[in-house]
C-alpha cells in the first residue's frame, strides 16, 4: 500500500509541477480540469449511477462546462458574488447535510443530489483556475490551509482526541483534532505573512492579502472560517461515501482512493478564499 501511495504521488507531482510552474495559467487549468472531471464521474457513481454510461456522461458534462468557462474566466473570476454565493451554500447546506447525517443524504432525490455535486465541483475548479491567475504563491497558500489543517488535526487527534466530532460520519475525528487544525492554520498564516516580507514571490499569499485588508484580527477570523470549511468539506464527502456504503470514492489513484478523496476539503475552501479577497 505504501509503495502504491508513493508511486502515485510521484507520478501526480511529475504531471502537476510543470503545469503549475508554466508561465501561462492554461496548462494548470487544463490539468486540473481533467482531475475535476474524474471527480464528476466519481460523484455520479456515489449518487445513483448504477451503469457506466451516466457516470461517464457526468464527467464529460463537467469537463465541457469547465472548458467553456475557461473562455469566460476573467469575467467569472472577478464576480465576487459568485464566490460568496458558493460559500454561503456551503455554510448553510453543509450544516444541514451534516446535521441530518448519512441517513438523511439518500432521502434527497437523485435529480437534486447529482447536479448539486457537479455545480459544487465546477465552482471549486473555477476558483482553483482563478487562484492560479492571481499567482502561484497565492494558490499554494490557499491549498496549504487544507493540508495544514488536516496534518495538524491528525496529530492533535491522535495525541489528545477524546471527544468525537461526528461519530456517525467519521468516527476517527475529534474536537481536539479540530482545535489542533485551527492552531496549525494560524501558525501557517503567521509564518507565511513573515515569509512574504522576506522573499519576493510572484504574488502575495492569501494570508498577506487578508492581513493587508483586515489586519491581524481579520486574518484570525478568516483563518477560523477556512479551517471550519475544510473540516466541513472532509466530513461531507465522508457522509456521502458512508451513505453509498463505500470506503473510497473510486480506485483511480492507487493507494490514495479517488480524486474526491484528495480534494474534498478543498471544495469549500477554494471559493471561500476567493470570496474573502474579493472584499
N, C-alpha and C positions, 0 to 999 in steps of 0.2 A: 504493500500500500504506500509506504513512504517513497519507494523508488518511483512509483507511478506519479505521485504528487510532485516530486522533484522534476521529473521529465516533462510533465505537463506545464509546470511553472516556467521552466527554461524555454520551452517552445513558445509559450504565450509571450514571454518577455522578448524573445528574439523577433517576434512579429510586432509587438506593441511599441517597443522603444524607437525603432526607425520611423514609425508612423507618428509617434508623439513628438519626436525631435525634428521632424521635417520643417522646412521653412514655411510651408503652407499648411493651414489647418485642415485641408481637404483629405489627405491620407488618413489622419486620425479619425475624422468624421466617417469616412467610408469603412475603416476597420471596425469601429465601434457599431456602425450600422449593421454589419454582418452579425456581430455578437448579440445585439439587441433583437434582431430578427429571430435568432435562435431562441432567445428568451420568450419571444412571442409564440413560437412553436411549443415550448415547454408549458407556457401558461394555458394554452388551449388543451393540452393533454391533461393538465391538472384540473380542468374545469369542464369536463363533459365530452371531450373529443375522444370517441371510442374507436375511431378508424383513422388511418394516417392522413387521408386527404384533407379533412377540416383543419387539422393541426398545421399541415404544410401550407394551406391557404392562409391561415392566420399569420404565419411567419412571413409569407410573401406579401400580404397586405401591409403589414407593418413596415417591411422594407420599402415598399412603394411609397407609402406616406412619408417615411423619413427621407427618402430620396427626393421627393417633391419639395419637402421642407428645406432641403439644402439650398435651393434657389431663393428661398424667402428668409434665410437665416438672419440677415441683418435686421429685417423688419420685425420678425418674430422674436428675435433675441432681445430687441430693445423694448419689447412690450412688457413692462413691469407688471401690469395687471394680470398677464397670463401666469407669471411665476407666483403671484400672490393667490390667485385662484387655485392653482395646484397645491400650494402649501396649506391653504385653508381646507381643501378637500382632504388632505392627508391628516390634518389635525382632527377634524370632525369625523370624517369617515373612518379613519384609523381607530379612533377612540371607540366608536360604535362597534366596529368589527371585533376588536379585541375584547370588548365587554361581553359580546354575545358568544365569543369562543368558537372552537371548531365546529360545534353542533349547529351554530347559527349560520355558518357560511353556506352550506349546501341548500339551505332554505331559500336563499335568493335565487331567482330564475337564472338559468344559464344565459338567457338573452341579455341579462344585465351584467353578470359576472364577466362574461367573455369580452365584450367591448370595453368594460371598465379597466380591465388589465391592459389591454392594448393601448388605451389612452394614457394610462399610467406609465407604460414603458416608452411611449413616444415622447411624452413630456420630459422624462428623465434623460433620454438620448438628446433631445433638443437642448436641454440645459448643459449637458456634457459637451456637445459641439460648440455651444456659445461660450462656455467657460474656456475652451481651448483658444478661441479667438481673443479672449482677454489676455491670456498669457499662460505659459507652461507653469510658472511658479504659482499663479493663482489656481490653476486646475489641480495641481498636486496638493496644494494646501487644503482644498475642499475635500479631495479624496482621503487625505490623511486624517481628517476629522473622524471618518468612519473607522479607519484602521487603528487609530489611537484609542478610540472608544472601545473597540472590540478587544484589542490586546489587553488594555488596562482592566477591562471588565473581567476578562478571563482569569487573570492572575489574582485580582482582588476577590473574585468569587470563590476561587479555589482556596485562598488563604482565610477568608473571613465569612464566606457565604453561609448564612443561617436562615434568612427569611426569603422564601420563594417569591419570585416576581410574578410569574404566570404559570403555575404548576400544570394546568390543563393544556397549555400550549407548548411550553418549553421548560420541562422540569429542572433542567440544569441551571437556569438563570436565577439570580438572586438580586435583591435590592442592594446588597453590599457590592455586588458586581457593577450595578448601575452607578453607585457613588464613586467606585474606582474608575469607571469610564469617564465620568464628569471630571474627576481630578486629572486624568490623563489628557483630556482635551484642553483643559485650562493650562496645563504645563506646556503642551504643544503650542498653544496660541501665544503664550508669553515668550517662549523660545523663538518662535518664527518671527514675531514682531522685532525682537532683538536682532535676529539674523538678517532681516530685510534692511536694517540700518547699517549692517556691516558689509553686505555683499550687493553688488549691482546686478540684480536679477533682471529678466526680461520684462517683468511686471511685478506689481505689489501683490502680496498674498491676500487671501480673504481676510485674515486677521488684521493685517495692517490697514486695509481699506476700512474695516469696521471701526478700528480704533481711531482713525483719522476723522471719521464722520460722527461717531457717537462717544468717543472717549473709552476709558478702561471699563467703566460700568456698563456701557452699551455693549462692549465686546463680551463681557461676562454674561449678560443676558442672552446674547446671540449664541454664544457657545453652549449655554444650557439648552436653548431651543434645538440647536442642531444635534446635540447629543441625544436628547429625548426622541427626536425624529429618527435618528439612526437606530435606536433601540426599537422603536415602533415598526420600522421597515423590516427589521430582522424578525420580530415577533409575528408580523403579518404574514410573511412568507411561510414561517413555521406553521401558522394556523391553517393556511391553505393546503400545505402538504399533509398536515395531520388530518384535515377533512377529507383529503383524497386517499389517505391510507398509504402514503409513500414516505420514504426516508429522504430521498433526493429528488430534485426537480427533473433530473434526467441523468444519463451517464455520458454526456457529451465531453466532459472534461475528466478523464480518468484520474481517480484519486481525489478529485475535488467535488464530484457531483455534476450539477448542471450550471448553466450561466446564471440562472436566477439565484442559485445558492451563493454565488460570488458577488452579486450586485444588489441583493435585497435591501441592505441598509442604505445604499446609495440612492435608491429610487426616490425617497422623500427629501434627502439631504441636498441633492443637486438643485432641484427647483427652488428649495428654500434659500440656499446660498445666493442664487441669482436674484431672488426676491429681496433679500437683505441689502445687497449692494445697489439695488435699483432705487432705494430711497434717497 
